[in-house]
């Protein structure tokens, strides 16, 4: 792909927002059921995520399953050999460039046993390219198993399934797996596609309108975090530094944002437990720290002053930076702020006041207009607006309309009733698991 990005997936034709670009079944997948969900102080809090290369709970199980599959199937072993394995502890990396697998290798095998390669008849087979395959059932070397472990660290997707009986009674199932073609997607902090799981199949959906020859990108981690935290996630799990336009803009202001980032990370973590306890209706106790929520809500005022001192920033660039501190805007949606972008344009005769909720949703949609986290943010904004202004207020209607538009980009054309249920489900899941107010991954 150039720029040190290695391989990637490129669109061959124009695509509309919400269009399904790819459907893929997993090479292997493991799950872990959790039956206890947080209902008060001291309870376990479960968090959702995007990619889970560092998901230690399930990583070992997935590695073991992949090793077993590779032991029985030459095709699986060859598939895994085409995936990036990052670097080993001593700095060892795969020799570049990694091979581009043929489409025949990626297409699922026939159900005809005579055409499968996972039989152990002891006879060496040849693949479509004429290369001799290893005999299925051959013992794997320690080096091969270590590489599979690194493949999981770099390429595993993780997701959470929720079954809910009531607001406080629900169960979750954590899963992670390897899906071949989606594993070739590169990262961006302004991704243009999102992954949606249906059954065990993964669908890659266009988050925005795309042009032919445009590279498809996803988010490997929580992109609604300050630059410093995002870079820590990149380096720890994937050993790279993102150079997308958003990271470049935020990096150019790092000196001005450094102290604000540190304060935000501390206050947001402290506020998480209080916000969750309040949502679950737990009585006030020592775990409540209301001042942290208040302090978190003050930080956007400081950020806006920093942005005002940067006259060269476009509206999108300002929203990229706001998205990194988005929980501050969500902590107190009743606050009103004079829209700085309107102040810069002479055609507006008087300042326009906007709520923090509107600004937060604008920022999220600018980063990725059709993304699971963007839907979660819209769900939080809708819930806050209902509590502040009532169900029939103009702000609630506007936010609800935008939330349904995000659903359309994620799940395609559905009836209004289904879209509303999806938004409600997102609201309950976010507020009960505190996903929007935690910097920890699953």
Residue pairs with C-beta under 8 A, 6 or more apart in sequence:
1 7
1 8
1 186
1 215
3 243
5 186
6 84
6 96
6 97
6 98
6 186
7 84
7 97
7 98
7 100
7 184
8 184
8 185
8 186
8 215
8 216
8 217
9 22
9 181
9 184
9 185
9 215
9 216
10 213
10 214
10 215
10 216
11 21
11 210
11 211
11 212
11 213
11 214
11 215
11 216
12 212
12 213
13 212
14 209
14 210
14 211
14 212
15 21
15 206
15 209
15 210
16 206
16 209
17 206
17 207
17 208
17 209
17 369
17 370
17 409
18 205
18 206
18 370
18 408
18 409
18 410
18 411
18 412
18 413
19 205
19 206
20 203
20 204
20 205
20 412
21 193
21 204
21 205
21 206
21 216
22 181
22 182
22 202
22 203
22 204
23 201
23 202
23 203
23 204
24 179
24 180
24 181
24 182
24 201
24 202
24 204
25 108
25 179
25 200
25 201
25 202
26 177
26 178
26 179
26 200
26 202
27 66
27 69
27 76
27 79
27 80
27 177
27 178
27 179
27 180
28 62
28 65
28 66
28 69
28 177
28 178
29 62
29 175
29 176
29 177
29 178
29 200
30 58
30 61
30 62
30 65
30 175
30 176
30 177
31 58
31 173
31 174
31 175
32 57
32 58
32 61
32 173
32 174
32 175
33 171
33 172
33 173
33 174
34 44
34 46
34 171
34 172
34 173
34 174
35 171
36 43
36 44
37 43
37 44
37 46
37 168
37 169
37 170
37 171
37 172
37 432
37 433
38 44
38 45
38 46
38 276
38 280
38 432
38 433
38 434
39 168
39 280
39 282
40 277
40 280
40 282
41 277
41 282
41 285
41 287
45 276
45 433
45 434
45 438
46 160
46 172
46 174
46 433
46 442
47 433
47 434
47 435
47 438
47 440
47 441
47 442
48 159
48 160
48 372
48 429
48 433
48 435
48 442
49 55
49 158
49 159
49 160
49 221
49 222
49 441
49 442
50 157
50 158
50 195
50 218
50 219
50 220
50 221
50 222
50 372
50 373
51 156
51 157
51 158
51 218
51 219
51 220
51 221
52 58
52 156
52 157
52 158
52 176
52 441
52 442
53 152
53 153
53 154
53 155
53 156
53 220
53 237
53 238
54 153
54 236
54 237
54 441
55 156
55 158
55 174
55 176
55 441
55 442
57 174
57 442
58 158
58 174
58 175
58 176
59 149
59 152
59 153
59 156
59 176
62 152
62 156
62 176
62 177
62 178
63 145
63 148
63 149
63 152
66 76
66 80
66 148
66 151
66 152
66 178
67 140
67 145
67 148
69 76
70 76
70 77
70 80
70 140
70 144
70 148
71 136
71 137
71 138
71 139
71 140
72 118
72 120
72 136
72 137
73 116
73 117
73 118
73 136
74 117
74 118
74 125
74 127
74 133
74 134
74 135
74 136
75 105
75 109
75 117
75 118
76 118
77 134
77 144
78 101
78 105
78 127
78 133
79 101
79 105
79 106
79 180
80 147
80 148
80 151
80 178
81 99
82 98
82 99
82 100
82 101
82 105
83 98
83 151
83 154
83 155
83 178
83 180
83 183
84 94
84 98
84 151
84 154
84 155
84 183
85 93
85 94
85 147
85 150
85 151
85 154
86 93
86 94
86 150
86 153
86 154
86 238
86 239
87 93
87 150
87 239
88 146
88 150
102 128
102 129
104 128
105 127
105 128
106 180
106 181
109 115
109 116
109 117
110 116
113 119
117 125
117 133
117 136
118 136
119 136
120 135
120 136
120 137
122 135
123 135
124 132
124 133
124 134
124 135
125 132
125 133
126 132
126 133
127 133
151 178
152 178
153 237
154 237
154 238
155 178
155 183
156 176
156 177
156 178
157 176
157 177
157 178
157 179
157 182
157 195
157 202
158 174
158 175
158 176
158 442
159 175
159 176
159 195
159 197
160 172
160 173
160 174
160 175
160 442
161 172
161 173
161 175
161 197
162 170
162 171
162 172
162 425
162 429
163 170
163 171
163 172
163 173
164 170
164 425
164 428
164 429
167 428
167 432
168 280
168 432
170 432
174 442
177 200
179 202
181 204
182 195
182 202
182 204
182 218
185 193
185 204
185 216
185 217
185 218
186 215
186 217
186 218
187 217
187 218
187 219
187 220
187 234
187 238
187 240
187 242
188 217
188 218
188 219
188 242
188 244
189 219
189 223
189 230
189 242
189 244
189 246
189 247
189 320
189 367
190 217
190 223
190 244
190 245
190 246
190 320
190 367
190 368
191 207
191 217
191 218
191 219
191 223
191 368
191 371
192 206
192 207
192 208
192 210
192 214
192 216
192 217
192 368
193 204
193 205
193 206
193 207
193 216
193 217
193 218
194 204
194 205
194 207
194 218
194 368
194 370
194 371
194 372
194 410
195 202
195 203
195 204
195 205
195 218
196 202
196 203
196 205
196 372
196 410
196 411
197 203
204 216
204 218
205 370
205 409
205 410
205 412
206 370
206 409
207 368
207 369
207 370
207 371
207 409
208 368
208 369
208 370
208 409
210 216
217 244
219 368
219 371
219 373
220 233
220 234
220 237
220 238
221 230
221 233
221 234
221 237
221 441
222 230
222 233
222 373
222 439
222 441
223 230
223 323
223 367
223 368
223 373
224 323
224 324
224 326
224 327
224 364
224 367
224 373
224 377
225 233
225 324
225 439
226 250
226 257
226 261
226 264
226 265
226 324
226 325
227 247
227 250
227 251
227 254
227 257
227 261
227 324
228 254
228 258
228 261
229 261
229 265
229 439
230 242
230 247
230 324
231 241
231 242
231 247
233 441
234 240
234 241
234 242
235 241
241 247
245 320
246 317
246 320
246 367
249 313
249 317
249 320
249 321
250 257
250 320
250 321
250 324
253 306
253 310
253 321
256 306
256 309
257 303
257 306
257 321
260 299
260 302
260 303
260 306
260 325
261 324
263 295
263 299
264 296
264 299
264 325
264 327
264 328
265 439
267 292
267 295
267 296
267 299
268 296
268 327
268 328
268 437
268 439
269 438
269 439
270 289
270 292
270 296
271 289
271 292
271 293
271 296
271 327
271 331
271 437
272 434
272 437
272 438
273 287
273 288
273 289
273 434
274 287
274 288
274 289
274 290
274 292
274 293
275 293
275 331
275 431
275 434
275 437
276 431
276 432
276 433
276 434
276 437
277 284
277 287
277 288
278 288
279 431
279 432
279 434
280 432
293 331
293 332
294 332
296 327
296 328
296 331
297 328
297 331
297 332
297 335
297 356
298 328
299 325
299 328
300 322
300 325
300 328
300 329
300 335
300 337
300 356
300 359
301 337
303 321
303 322
303 325
303 328
304 337
304 340
307 313
307 318
307 321
307 322
307 340
308 340
310 318
311 344
313 321
315 341
315 366
316 366
318 340
318 341
319 362
319 363
319 366
319 367
320 363
320 366
320 367
322 329
322 359
322 360
322 362
322 363
323 363
323 364
323 366
323 367
326 360
326 363
326 364
326 377
326 436
327 436
327 437
329 356
329 357
329 359
329 360
329 363
330 356
330 357
330 360
330 377
330 380
330 381
330 384
330 436
330 437
332 356
333 355
333 356
333 357
333 360
333 381
333 384
333 385
333 388
334 355
334 356
334 388
335 355
335 356
336 353
336 354
336 355
336 356
337 353
337 354
337 355
337 356
337 359
338 351
338 352
338 353
338 354
339 351
339 352
339 353
339 354
339 359
342 348
342 351
342 352
343 351
355 395
357 381
357 384
357 385
357 395
357 399
358 381
358 395
358 398
358 399
360 377
360 381
361 377
361 378
361 381
361 399
361 402
364 371
364 373
364 374
364 377
364 378
365 374
365 402
365 406
367 374
368 374
369 406
369 409
370 406
370 408
370 409
370 410
371 406
371 410
372 410
374 406
375 403
375 406
375 407
375 410
375 422
375 423
375 426
376 426
376 429
376 430
376 435
376 436
377 436
378 399
378 402
378 403
378 406
378 423
378 426
379 403
379 423
379 424
379 426
379 427
379 430
380 427
380 430
380 431
380 436
381 399
381 403
382 396
382 399
382 400
382 403
382 423
382 427
383 427
383 431
385 393
385 395
385 396
385 399
386 396
389 395
389 396
390 396
400 420
400 423
403 423
403 426
404 416
404 419
404 420
404 423
407 414
407 419
407 422
407 423
408 414
408 419
411 419
411 422
414 422
429 435
430 436
